[in-house]
Amino acid sequence: MRASLLSALLPENVFKLFEVQEKGMVIFEKSTFNTDGFYLYAVCEDGLVGEVISTVKEVYGGSVAGIEDYAPEESPLLKLTDKQLEVLLFAYKSGYFDNPRRITLRELAQILGLSPSTVKEHLRKAERKILEELIG
């Protein structure tokens, strides 16, 4: 579900969201902010959709922007080898893709116990596979 919210601030009745999360709703950390508003992404079992929608409406005054079946088997990340995924996720979480970078390629390599050229190659192959899935 993608919800368009009127307010991105932490509302007073946010605990209602926590109650729905305990039942199985997952809110993605990454939400979208743009000129159209704030979008929150949530995943839940089919039987919980109605409660998730009503809770988001009640807590944020939001509206449903879209509902889709979630198919994790379609994730571009599944195309990566285990090592590519490990290096990519570690680089991302360590701030390698931030601007300015919070970690260098050499530091990544040292932590991962790999050569800088090996880390760079894993990242390039992972990026290529993901872009092929998204663009190609």
C-alpha positions, 0 to 999 in steps of 0.5 A: 500500500502507498498512502498519501499523507497530509502530515509527515510529523509524528502524530499524537496517536501514533501508537495505533500504528504500533498496534497494527504493526504488532499484528503484522504490518511492516512500514518501510523505512524509506518513504517518499517526500516530494511536492505532491506530499509525503508517501508511506509504504506499508506491507501486510497480509491481505486480511489486515489491509482494511485495518491498515488503511483505516489506521493510516487515515485515522493517525495521519489523515491520509488517503490510499494512493495505491494498493498492489500485490507485493511480490518479493520474488520480483526484487532486483536484489534476487538477481545478485550473488550472495557476495554482491548483495553482501558488499552492496548492502554493507556499502550502502549502510556504511554510507559509501553512496552518500554525498559526501561519502562516509566511508571509502572504497579502501575502508570498505575493502579492509572491513570486508577482508577483500581487495579494493578492486574486488569490492569495486567489481562486486559493486559494479556488477551488482549495480549493473544487474539492478539497473538492467532489471529496473531499466532494461 
